[in-house]
């Protein structure tokens, strides 16, 4: 945790360097000092079918899912910092937003190939 999912309209696909943007978002989360670098998960998806306000309009949406242990101020600072990165990357896109929410349950199950067979699956709950 956290998980960041970047969604954007397909018409923006070739207007920015996605690898660079994902690294900038990752770095901004690291700078927040709320999470360890190795715990940050980021992925992106473009959409070819979408409507914004009932019409085709470019959009960028970043969903950030964090554990409930973070207070409102921490989440707000993180959201604003991530929004600044997106706004700089997409200065002409009218619909750019960041949605920060808590994971519904504070349990994360993991299975890692690199772990010993005996300790292959782990579950973390708060």
TORZA-461253 format. One record per residue: residue number from 0; residue in three letters; x negated, y, z negated of N, C-alpha, C in turn. Coordinates in nm, 4 decimals, always signed. Layout:
N
  num  residuo        nu        nv        nw       cau       cav       caw        cu        cv        cw
  NUM      ALA         X         Y         Z         X         Y         Z         X         Y         Z
...
//
This chain:
126
  num  residuo        nu        nv        nw       cau       cav       caw        cu        cv        cw
    0      UNK   -0.0859   -0.1160   +0.0000   +0.0000   +0.0000   +0.0000   -0.0901   +0.1216   +0.0000
    1      UNK   -0.0658   +0.2216   +0.0657   +0.0575   +0.2567   +0.1357   +0.0606   +0.2000   +0.2774
    2      UNK   +0.1805   +0.2022   +0.3335   +0.1998   +0.1675   +0.4735   +0.2472   +0.2927   +0.5453
    3      UNK   +0.1817   +0.3256   +0.6548   +0.2209   +0.4390   +0.7382   +0.2612   +0.3848   +0.8742
    4      UNK   +0.3793   +0.4237   +0.9200   +0.4278   +0.3811   +1.0511   +0.4567   +0.5073   +1.1320
    5      UNK   +0.3772   +0.5276   +1.2357   +0.3912   +0.6430   +1.3236   +0.4768   +0.6027   +1.4424
    6      UNK   +0.5858   +0.6749   +1.4634   +0.6752   +0.6519   +1.5766   +0.6816   +0.7801   +1.6579
    7      UNK   +0.6852   +0.7643   +1.7897   +0.6883   +0.8831   +1.8747   +0.7509   +0.8505   +2.0089
    8      UNK   +0.7988   +0.9541   +2.0758   +0.8606   +0.9356   +2.2069   +0.7541   +0.8986   +2.3098
    9      UNK   +0.7927   +0.8111   +2.4000   +0.7000   +0.7565   +2.5000   +0.6337   +0.8653   +2.5846
   10      UNK   +0.7033   +0.9744   +2.6087   +0.6469   +1.0797   +2.6933   +0.5230   +1.1449   +2.6309
   11      UNK   +0.4974   +1.1196   +2.5032   +0.3784   +1.1745   +2.4371   +0.2578   +1.0810   +2.4429
   12      UNK   +0.2781   +0.9590   +2.4904   +0.1749   +0.8554   +2.4854   +0.0406   +0.9006   +2.5396
   13      UNK   +0.0382   +0.9699   +2.6487   -0.0894   +1.0084   +2.7113   -0.1317   +1.1513   +2.6793
   14      UNK   -0.0698   +1.2113   +2.5785   -0.1030   +1.3500   +2.5437   -0.1958   +1.3600   +2.4229
   15      UNK   -0.2279   +1.2458   +2.3624   -0.3145   +1.2474   +2.2449   -0.3938   +1.1179   +2.2374
   16      UNK   -0.4995   +1.1186   +2.1594   -0.5844   +1.0014   +2.1372   -0.5310   +0.9279   +2.0146
   17      UNK   -0.4598   +0.8175   +2.0353   -0.3937   +0.7489   +1.9242   -0.4936   +0.6937   +1.8224
   18      UNK   -0.6047   +0.6405   +1.8673   -0.7049   +0.5875   +1.7732   -0.7588   +0.6991   +1.6842
   19      UNK   -0.7839   +0.8141   +1.7434   -0.8338   +0.9291   +1.6674   -0.7291   +0.9756   +1.5667
   20      UNK   -0.6031   +0.9827   +1.6086   -0.4965   +1.0267   +1.5192   -0.4811   +0.9306   +1.4016
   21      UNK   -0.4836   +0.8012   +1.4276   -0.4701   +0.7046   +1.3184   -0.5844   +0.7198   +1.2185
   22      UNK   -0.7057   +0.7444   +1.2674   -0.8193   +0.7668   +1.1778   -0.8029   +0.8962   +1.0987
   23      UNK   -0.7508   +1.0005   +1.1615   -0.7280   +1.1264   +1.0902   -0.6234   +1.1086   +0.9799
   24      UNK   -0.5185   +1.0335   +1.0094   -0.4169   +1.0056   +0.9073   -0.4770   +0.9228   +0.7938
   25      UNK   -0.5546   +0.8218   +0.8300   -0.6216   +0.7388   +0.7295   -0.7093   +0.8254   +0.6392
   26      UNK   -0.7884   +0.9127   +0.7003   -0.8793   +0.9977   +0.6238   -0.8032   +1.0913   +0.5309
   27      UNK   -0.6914   +1.1425   +0.5772   -0.6108   +1.2325   +0.4934   -0.5568   +1.1582   +0.3711
   28      UNK   -0.5187   +1.0326   +0.3891   -0.4716   +0.9532   +0.2752   -0.5870   +0.9272   +0.1788
   29      UNK   -0.7053   +0.8974   +0.2310   -0.8227   +0.8762   +0.1463   -0.8526   +1.0014   +0.0648
   30      UNK   -0.8493   +1.1173   +0.1301   -0.8785   +1.2444   +0.0641   -0.7801   +1.2723   -0.0501
   31      UNK   -0.6593   +1.2205   -0.0400   -0.5595   +1.2412   -0.1457   -0.6010   +1.1763   -0.2772
   32      UNK   -0.6913   +1.0809   -0.2707   -0.7404   +1.0054   -0.3865   -0.6301   +0.9274   -0.4583
   33      UNK   -0.5213   +0.8999   -0.3878   -0.4121   +0.8214   -0.4454   -0.4272   +0.6722   -0.4165
   34      UNK   -0.5065   +0.6398   -0.3120   -0.5167   +0.5018   -0.2673   -0.6600   +0.4702   -0.2279
   35      UNK   -0.6973   +0.3436   -0.2434   -0.8277   +0.2980   -0.1964   -0.8215   +0.2804   -0.0450
   36      UNK   -0.9296   +0.3115   +0.0205   -0.9356   +0.3064   +0.1669   -0.8912   +0.1710   +0.2221
   37      UNK   -0.9350   +0.0638   +0.1584   -0.9035   -0.0703   +0.2102   -0.7561   -0.1086   +0.1921
   38      UNK   -0.6812   -0.0327   +0.1145   -0.5406   -0.0634   +0.0917   -0.4459   +0.0099   +0.1859
   39      UNK   -0.4991   +0.0967   +0.2698   -0.4163   +0.1790   +0.3588   -0.3888   +0.1026   +0.4884
   40      UNK   -0.2624   +0.0897   +0.5225   -0.2201   +0.0204   +0.6452   -0.1497   +0.1218   +0.7343
   41      UNK   -0.1962   +0.1360   +0.8580   -0.1355   +0.2320   +0.9509   -0.1118   +0.1638   +1.0847
   42      UNK   +0.0039   +0.1875   +1.1417   +0.0343   +0.1350   +1.2749   +0.1191   +0.2371   +1.3490
   43      UNK   +0.1263   +0.2223   +1.4799   +0.2032   +0.3180   +1.5586   +0.2855   +0.2464   +1.6642
   44      UNK   +0.3904   +0.3141   +1.7064   +0.4820   +0.2582   +1.8057   +0.5419   +0.3722   +1.8865
   45      UNK   +0.5388   +0.3568   +2.0186   +0.6080   +0.4556   +2.1015   +0.7427   +0.3971   +2.1440
   46      UNK   +0.8373   +0.4859   +2.1710   +0.9730   +0.4458   +2.2080   +1.0085   +0.5042   +2.3434
   47      UNK   +1.0580   +0.4183   +2.4312   +1.0996   +0.4654   +2.5629   +1.2484   +0.4984   +2.5648
   48      UNK   +1.3237   +0.4491   +2.4692   +1.4662   +0.4804   +2.4595   +1.4906   +0.5522   +2.3275
   49      UNK   +1.5370   +0.6758   +2.3353   +1.5567   +0.7557   +2.2154   +1.6439   +0.8755   +2.2480
   50      UNK   +1.7087   +0.9281   +2.1480   +1.7832   +1.0535   +2.1560   +1.7531   +1.1332   +2.0302
   51      UNK   +1.7369   +1.2604   +2.0443   +1.7205   +1.3508   +1.9313   +1.8262   +1.4590   +1.9480
   52      UNK   +1.9200   +1.4627   +1.8564   +2.0289   +1.5599   +1.8702   +2.1145   +1.5354   +1.9932
   53      UNK   +2.1250   +1.4094   +2.0339   +2.2082   +1.3751   +2.1489   +2.1421   +1.3962   +2.2840
   54      UNK   +2.0125   +1.4273   +2.2836   +1.9437   +1.4482   +2.4120   +1.8021   +1.3915   +2.4047
   55      UNK   +1.7455   +1.3735   +2.5235   +1.6058   +1.3310   +2.5294   +1.5178   +1.4479   +2.4880
   56      UNK   +1.4509   +1.4337   +2.3768   +1.3614   +1.5388   +2.3279   +1.2433   +1.4698   +2.2611
   57      UNK   +1.1272   +1.5206   +2.2831   +1.0074   +1.4629   +2.2235   +1.0186   +1.4639   +2.0717
   58      UNK   +0.9666   +1.3582   +2.0098   +0.9678   +1.3520   +1.8643   +0.8454   +1.2770   +1.8134
   59      UNK   +0.8097   +1.3064   +1.6893   +0.7058   +1.2337   +1.6167   +0.7592   +1.2150   +1.4757
   60      UNK   +0.7590   +1.0914   +1.4296   +0.8083   +1.0599   +1.2962   +0.7060   +0.9704   +1.2277
   61      UNK   +0.6662   +1.0083   +1.1077   +0.5743   +0.9267   +1.0288   +0.6462   +0.8824   +0.9024
   62      UNK   +0.6642   +0.7517   +0.8885   +0.7224   +0.6952   +0.7666   +0.6072   +0.6496   +0.6775
   63      UNK   +0.6102   +0.6934   +0.5533   +0.5066   +0.6588   +0.4560   +0.5747   +0.5865   +0.3409
   64      UNK   +0.5343   +0.4625   +0.3175   +0.5926   +0.3838   +0.2095   +0.4856   +0.3653   +0.1023
   65      UNK   +0.5203   +0.4090   -0.0192   +0.4273   +0.4012   -0.1317   +0.4918   +0.3253   -0.2472
   66      UNK   +0.4104   +0.2891   -0.3437   +0.4610   +0.2237   -0.4633   +0.5302   +0.3271   -0.5525
   67      UNK   +0.6263   +0.2846   -0.6332   +0.7011   +0.3779   -0.7179   +0.6167   +0.4484   -0.8244
   68      UNK   +0.4961   +0.4078   -0.8467   +0.4143   +0.4665   -0.9542   +0.3686   +0.6100   -0.9254
   69      UNK   +0.3874   +0.6586   -0.8047   +0.3436   +0.7936   -0.7700   +0.4549   +0.8950   -0.7968
   70      UNK   +0.4175   +1.0081   -0.8587   +0.5196   +1.1075   -0.8919   +0.5541   +1.1945   -0.7706
   71      UNK   +0.6589   +1.2736   -0.7863   +0.7097   +1.3557   -0.6775   +0.6029   +1.4505   -0.6232
   72      UNK   +0.5269   +1.5133   -0.7114   +0.4233   +1.6079   -0.6685   +0.3167   +1.5419   -0.5834
   73      UNK   +0.2742   +1.4228   -0.6215   +0.1735   +1.3493   -0.5436   +0.2269   +1.3159   -0.4048
   74      UNK   +0.3510   +1.2683   -0.3993   +0.4108   +1.2317   -0.2709   +0.4313   +1.3554   -0.1834
   75      UNK   +0.4693   +1.4665   -0.2445   +0.4899   +1.5892   -0.1689   +0.3578   +1.6399   -0.1107
   76      UNK   +0.2513   +1.6399   -0.1911   +0.1196   +1.6845   -0.1419   +0.0716   +1.5952   -0.0272
   77      UNK   +0.0895   +1.4640   -0.0421   +0.0488   +1.3712   +0.0633   +0.1306   +1.3966   +0.1903
   78      UNK   +0.2614   +1.4107   +0.1766   +0.3482   +1.4361   +0.2925   +0.3081   +1.5632   +0.3657
   79      UNK   +0.2837   +1.6688   +0.2907   +0.2457   +1.7962   +0.3518   +0.1113   +1.7866   +0.4231
   80      UNK   +0.0163   +1.7158   +0.3645   -0.1153   +1.6994   +0.4270   -0.1030   +1.6198   +0.5571
   81      UNK   -0.0219   +1.5150   +0.5563   -0.0029   +1.4338   +0.6767   +0.0736   +1.5121   +0.7834
   82      UNK   +0.1705   +1.5918   +0.7411   +0.2446   +1.6751   +0.8355   +0.1523   +1.7762   +0.9023
   83      UNK   +0.0570   +1.8298   +0.8290   -0.0379   +1.9255   +0.8874   -0.1206   +1.8588   +0.9970
   84      UNK   -0.1600   +1.7332   +0.9767   -0.2352   +1.6596   +1.0791   -0.1487   +1.6423   +1.2039
   85      UNK   -0.0245   +1.6016   +1.1846   +0.0659   +1.5806   +1.2991   +0.0959   +1.7114   +1.3714
   86      UNK   +0.1188   +1.8175   +1.2967   +0.1485   +1.9470   +1.3581   +0.0309   +1.9966   +1.4415
   87      UNK   -0.0912   +1.9708   +1.3958   -0.2100   +2.0110   +1.4724   -0.2253   +1.9264   +1.5983
   88      UNK   -0.1864   +1.8017   +1.5910   -0.1980   +1.7113   +1.7057   -0.0881   +1.7366   +1.8079
   89      UNK   +0.0300   +1.7742   +1.7614   +0.1466   +1.7931   +1.8482   +0.2033   +1.9353   +1.8310
   90      UNK   +0.1276   +2.0383   +1.8673   +0.1714   +2.1759   +1.8408   +0.2954   +2.2192   +1.9183
   91      UNK   +0.3271   +2.1537   +2.0282   +0.4414   +2.1955   +2.1097   +0.5639   +2.1071   +2.0906
   92      UNK   +0.5528   +2.0056   +2.0050   +0.6660   +1.9153   +1.9811   +0.7535   +1.9742   +1.8710
   93      UNK   +0.8806   +1.9926   +1.9023   +0.9735   +2.0566   +1.8096   +1.0117   +1.9661   +1.6927
   94      UNK   +1.0230   +1.8380   +1.7168   +1.0715   +1.7444   +1.6146   +0.9563   +1.6593   +1.5616
   95      UNK   +0.8901   +1.7090   +1.4576   +0.7806   +1.6375   +1.3915   +0.8159   +1.6306   +1.2440
   96      UNK   +0.8180   +1.5093   +1.1877   +0.8507   +1.4991   +1.0461   +0.7770   +1.3840   +0.9795
   97      UNK   +0.7692   +1.3941   +0.8478   +0.7098   +1.2903   +0.7641   +0.8132   +1.2533   +0.6594
   98      UNK   +0.8403   +1.1253   +0.6499   +0.9344   +1.0728   +0.5507   +0.8540   +0.9870   +0.4536
   99      UNK   +0.8500   +1.0263   +0.3281   +0.7792   +0.9481   +0.2273   +0.8824   +0.8849   +0.1358
  100      UNK   +0.8730   +0.7552   +0.1207   +0.9682   +0.6844   +0.0351   +0.8962   +0.5768   -0.0446
  101      UNK   +0.9608   +0.5347   -0.1500   +0.9050   +0.4297   -0.2334   +0.9496   +0.2945   -0.1806
  102      UNK   +0.8622   +0.1957   -0.1959   +0.8989   +0.0591   -0.1616   +1.0170   +0.0206   -0.2502
  103      UNK   +1.1127   -0.0477   -0.1928   +1.2329   -0.0830   -0.2683   +1.1993   -0.1650   -0.3915
  104      UNK   +1.1102   -0.2577   -0.3767   +1.0631   -0.3382   -0.4886   +0.9124   -0.3256   -0.4928
  105      UNK   +0.8587   -0.3215   -0.6098   +0.7151   -0.3042   -0.6230   +0.6435   -0.4388   -0.6224
  106      UNK   +0.6757   -0.5214   -0.5255   +0.6091   -0.6497   -0.5102   +0.5512   -0.6583   -0.3695
  107      UNK   +0.4288   -0.7027   -0.3598   +0.3645   -0.7198   -0.2310   +0.3056   -0.8594   -0.2280
  108      UNK   +0.3468   -0.9379   -0.1317   +0.2893   -1.0709   -0.1151   +0.1830   -1.0629   -0.0077
  109      UNK   +0.0710   -1.1284   -0.0299   -0.0371   -1.1258   +0.0668   -0.0902   -1.2661   +0.0898
  110      UNK   -0.1307   -1.2904   +0.2091   -0.2005   -1.4135   +0.2434   -0.3206   -1.3723   +0.3258
  111      UNK   -0.4381   -1.4044   +0.2784   -0.5597   -1.3646   +0.3475   -0.6402   -1.4878   +0.3830
  112      UNK   -0.6742   -1.4991   +0.5079   -0.7502   -1.6136   +0.5580   -0.8850   -1.6242   +0.4887
  113      UNK   -0.9451   -1.5105   +0.4561   -1.0797   -1.5110   +0.3987   -1.0841   -1.5619   +0.2550
  114      UNK   -0.9709   -1.5685   +0.1872   -0.9713   -1.6156   +0.0491   -0.9882   -1.7667   +0.0439
  115      UNK   -1.0373   -1.8160   -0.0673   -1.0505   -1.9604   -0.0871   -0.9128   -2.0254   -0.0737
  116      UNK   -0.9076   -2.1486   -0.0306   -0.7809   -2.2189   -0.0120   -0.7004   -2.2231   -0.1419
  117      UNK   -0.7670   -2.2349   -0.2544   -0.6994   -2.2407   -0.3830   -0.6318   -2.1080   -0.4155
  118      UNK   -0.6929   -1.9976   -0.3749   -0.6439   -1.8640   -0.4084   -0.5969   -1.7926   -0.2820
  119      UNK   -0.5369   -1.8680   -0.1908   -0.5038   -1.8147   -0.0591   -0.3885   -1.7153   -0.0604
  120      UNK   -0.2905   -1.7360   -0.1458   -0.1757   -1.6471   -0.1480   -0.1686   -1.5754   -0.2821
  121      UNK   -0.1392   -1.4471   -0.2736   -0.1297   -1.3660   -0.3946   -0.0016   -1.2840   -0.3909
  122      UNK   +0.0510   -1.2567   -0.5075   +0.1651   -1.1665   -0.5170   +0.1340   -1.0656   -0.6275
  123      UNK   +0.1544   -0.9384   -0.5937   +0.1322   -0.8325   -0.6892   +0.2649   -0.7669   -0.7206
  124      UNK   +0.2995   -0.7597   -0.8479   +0.4237   -0.6941   -0.8884   +0.3940   -0.5999   -1.0029
  125      UNK   +0.4597   -0.4866   -0.9998   +0.4503   -0.3913   -1.1119   +0.5774   -0.3960   -1.1910
//
